[in-house]
Amino acid sequence: MSQQNPSQVIPAPTQLRLKVGVGRMGSIDAAAIAKAEAALKSLSGNFGQWLQDEITKLEAARQQVKVAGATAETMENLYLRAHDLKGLGTTYGYQLITRIAASLCRLIDDKDKRPTAPMGLVDAHIDAIKAAVREDMKADDHPLGRALIGELERRVKEAGC
């Protein structure tokens, strides 16, 4: 008995240009970008305090884990605080914090494995974030920062993450 494949591929018309606005709105307005950059620059004086606020939230999440234990809830809160710093570190001028927080997120990314994450390594990441601010290590090519992030990333990889 022979099998025939009665299926047929019908290509859909590509309307990507219409969806992204090519031809309707033109290119991105350079003046709007400049205005947004100026607004961001005017806010940059607040970055130090905002960064410290995020680190305080991360530290509170760590303390919650230490007091209540590494539960799904406490580890989720810790993950969310690290994830926020991953996104905000570079915005606040700390590329190194973005990398450290990204490494911490990798370590505790799997919800099922979070409660058994090596807390010593979690603590090392949080302490490294605090040290980066204290020592004003902004770029990940800072000699001490490079060694620090290299070791943290190596340990996370060894942990299978």
C-alpha positions in Angstrom: 0.0 0.0 0.0 1.5 3.3 -1.0 1.2 6.4 1.0 0.6 9.7 -0.6 1.2 13.0 1.1 -1.9 15.1 0.2 -0.6 18.2 2.1 0.4 21.3 0.2 2.3 24.3 1.4 0.7 27.6 0.7 2.9 30.6 1.4 1.2 33.4 3.2 1.8 36.9 1.9 4.4 38.8 3.8 3.0 41.9 5.4 5.8 42.6 7.8 6.5 46.0 6.3 2.9 47.0 7.1 3.1 45.6 10.6 6.3 47.4 11.5 5.2 50.6 9.8 7.8 50.7 7.0 6.5 53.2 4.5 3.9 54.6 6.9 5.9 56.2 9.6 9.4 56.3 8.1 12.5 55.9 10.1 12.8 56.5 13.8 12.8 60.2 14.7 16.3 61.2 15.8 14.9 64.2 17.7 12.7 61.9 19.8 15.8 59.7 20.6 17.8 62.8 21.6 14.9 64.0 23.8 14.7 60.5 25.5 18.5 60.5 26.0 18.4 64.0 27.5 15.6 62.9 29.9 17.6 59.9 31.0 20.7 62.1 31.6 18.6 64.5 33.7 17.6 61.5 35.9 21.1 60.1 36.2 21.7 62.1 39.4 19.2 59.7 41.1 20.9 56.5 39.8 23.1 56.1 42.8 20.1 56.1 45.2 18.0 54.0 43.0 20.8 51.4 42.7 21.2 51.4 46.5 17.4 50.9 46.8 17.6 47.8 44.5 20.5 46.4 46.5 18.6 46.9 49.7 15.7 44.9 48.2 18.1 42.2 47.2 19.6 42.1 50.6 16.1 41.9 52.2 15.3 39.0 49.9 18.4 37.2 51.0 17.6 37.8 54.7 14.1 36.4 54.0 15.6 33.2 52.7 17.9 32.9 55.7 15.0 33.5 58.1 12.2 31.6 56.4 14.3 29.1 54.5 14.8 28.5 50.8 11.1 28.0 49.8 9.6 28.5 46.4 8.3 31.9 47.5 11.4 33.2 49.1 13.6 32.1 46.3 11.2 33.6 43.7 11.5 36.9 45.5 15.3 36.6 45.5 15.3 35.8 41.8 13.1 38.8 40.9 15.4 41.2 42.8 18.4 39.7 41.0 16.6 40.0 37.7 15.7 43.6 38.3 19.4 44.4 39.0 20.4 42.5 35.8 18.2 44.9 33.8 19.1 48.0 35.7 22.8 47.7 36.4 24.0 49.0 33.1 21.4 51.7 33.1 22.7 52.9 36.4 26.3 52.8 35.0 27.4 49.5 36.4 27.9 47.0 33.7 29.7 44.7 36.2 26.5 44.5 38.3 24.5 43.5 35.3 26.9 40.6 34.7 27.0 39.5 38.3 23.2 39.7 38.6 22.9 37.7 35.3 25.1 35.1 36.7 23.0 34.9 39.9 19.9 34.6 37.7 21.4 31.7 35.8 22.2 30.0 39.2 18.6 30.3 40.4 16.7 30.4 37.1 15.2 26.9 37.3 12.2 27.2 39.7 12.3 23.6 40.6 16.0 23.8 41.6 15.9 27.2 43.4 15.3 25.7 46.9 18.4 23.6 46.6 20.6 26.3 45.1 24.0 26.5 46.8 23.4 29.4 49.2 27.1 30.1 49.6 27.3 30.9 45.9 24.1 33.0 46.1 25.7 34.9 48.9 28.9 35.4 47.0 27.0 37.0 44.1 25.1 39.3 46.4 28.3 40.3 48.3 30.0 40.9 44.9 27.2 43.3 43.9 27.6 45.2 47.1 31.4 45.2 46.7 31.1 46.6 43.1 29.2 49.6 44.4 31.4 50.1 47.5 34.6 49.9 45.4 33.0 51.8 42.4 33.8 48.9 40.0 31.5 49.9 37.2 32.9 48.2 34.1 33.3 44.4 33.8 36.9 45.0 32.5 38.0 46.5 35.9 40.9 44.2 36.9 39.3 43.1 40.2 35.8 43.0 38.7 37.0 40.9 35.8 38.5 38.3 38.2 35.4 38.4 40.4 32.9 37.9 37.6 35.1 35.2 36.0 35.2 33.2 39.2 31.4 33.6 39.8 30.6 32.5 36.3 32.9 29.6 36.5 31.3 28.4 39.8 27.8 28.7 38.3 28.9 26.7 35.3 30.4 24.0 37.7 27.0 24.0 39.5 25.5 22.9 36.2 23.7 26.1 35.5 
